[in-house]
């Protein structure tokens, strides 16, 4: 199951690294701590992570627009930065959608006393 959650984990690590780069340690530590919720086999854990990834996508969009304005004002090239930021944003969005995968949802909605799929 851990391999199926790899896109979510990667998105979370990228978002935490983004916050660390901005020296905002509390959100970075919170995201890393919330990764432990992925081990809770409840449907609310998936919904929480979908919300986190959605908020993360908004953070990426805000950061991309700020960097775009700054680079354009300075006359610096911005296309590569925009492509990278778009890719990271898309990863966050697709990771949130990935949690709708039927196998993942079944794993998180099952009775813990039943055998794993």
C-alpha positions in Angstrom: 0.0 0.0 0.0 2.9 2.3 0.7 3.8 2.3 -3.0 0.3 3.4 -3.9 0.7 6.4 -1.7 4.0 7.4 -3.2 2.6 10.4 -5.2 1.0 11.7 -2.0 4.2 11.3 0.0 6.2 12.9 -2.7 3.8 15.9 -2.9 4.0 16.3 0.9 7.8 16.2 0.9 8.0 18.8 -1.8 5.6 21.0 0.0 7.5 20.6 3.3 10.8 21.4 1.5 9.2 24.5 0.0 8.2 25.7 3.5 11.7 24.9 4.8 13.3 26.9 2.0 11.1 29.9 3.1 12.2 29.3 6.7 8.6 28.6 7.8 9.4 25.6 10.0 6.0 25.1 11.6 4.1 24.3 8.4 6.9 22.1 7.3 6.9 20.1 10.5 3.1 19.9 10.5 3.1 18.4 7.0 5.7 15.9 7.9 3.9 15.0 11.1 0.6 14.6 9.2 2.2 12.0 7.0 1.6 9.7 9.9 -2.1 10.0 9.4 -1.7 8.0 6.2 -1.3 5.0 8.5 -4.8 5.5 10.0 -7.2 3.3 8.0 -10.2 5.6 8.1 -11.9 7.5 5.3 -11.4 10.8 7.0 -7.6 10.4 6.7 -8.0 10.4 2.9 -10.3 13.5 3.0 -7.8 15.3 5.2 -4.9 14.6 2.8 -7.0 15.6 -0.2 -7.6 19.0 1.6 -3.9 19.3 2.5 -2.9 18.6 -1.1 -5.5 21.0 -2.4 -4.2 23.8 -0.1 -0.7 22.8 -1.2 -1.7 23.3 -4.8 -2.9 26.8 -3.9 0.4 27.5 -2.2 2.3 26.4 -5.3 0.1 28.6 -7.5 0.6 31.6 -5.2 4.4 31.0 -5.2 4.5 30.6 -9.0 2.7 33.9 -9.6 4.9 35.8 -7.1 8.0 34.4 -8.7 6.7 35.1 -12.2 6.0 38.7 -11.3 9.4 39.1 -9.7 11.3 37.5 -12.6 9.4 39.5 -15.2 10.0 42.7 -13.3 13.8 41.9 -13.2 13.9 41.0 -16.8 14.9 37.4 -16.0 13.8 34.3 -18.0 10.7 32.8 -16.4 9.5 30.0 -18.7 11.5 27.2 -17.1 10.4 28.3 -13.6 6.8 28.5 -14.7 7.0 24.9 -16.2 8.5 23.5 -13.0 5.9 25.2 -10.8 3.1 24.0 -13.1 4.5 20.5 -12.8 4.7 20.6 -9.0 1.1 22.1 -8.8 -0.2 19.4 -11.2 1.5 16.7 -9.0 -0.3 18.0 -5.9 -3.7 18.1 -7.7 -3.2 14.6 -9.3 -2.1 13.2 -5.9 -5.3 14.5 -4.3 -7.3 12.8 -7.1 -5.2 9.7 -6.8 -6.7 9.2 -3.4 -10.0 8.5 -5.1 -8.5 5.3 -6.5 -10.9 2.4 -5.7 -8.2 0.2 -4.2 -6.9 2.9 -1.9 -10.5 3.8 -0.8 -11.2 0.1 -0.2 -8.0 -0.2 1.9 -9.0 2.9 4.0 -12.7 1.9 4.4 -12.2 -1.7 5.4 -12.7 -3.2 8.8 -9.3 -3.5 10.4 -10.1 -7.0 11.6 -10.5 -8.2 8.0 -7.5 -9.4 6.0 -5.8 -6.9 3.8 -6.5 -6.9 0.1 
